Amino acid sequence: MKDWCSEMVHAMTILKSKEWVHLSEIYHYVEENFSDLPVTFEGSVRWTLQDNSSDSKNYNGKRDLFEMKEKGSGYWRLRDVTKAA
């Protein structure tokens, strides 16, 4: 997979039928729908979510795309960027 961030936005858009999505559901969706996954794809999923979320201590300070429900809960959703001023 070339662009994990775009793929995670796509996955979360598809899974958005729920308010919050658990990591296990994200892993399942990625495993079933993406090809050429590394053996450690779960770590790549977590890294991408955390890297692009101001809720995480691992936030890279660039794109703030994902929202964490509560640290350690495993629940994520797309951040509503339309509310940002």
Summary of the structure (lengths in Angstrom):
residues: 85
radius of gyration: 12.1
end to end distance: 32.6
largest distance: 39.6
contacts: 213
relative contact order: 0.21
helix: 44%
strand: 11%
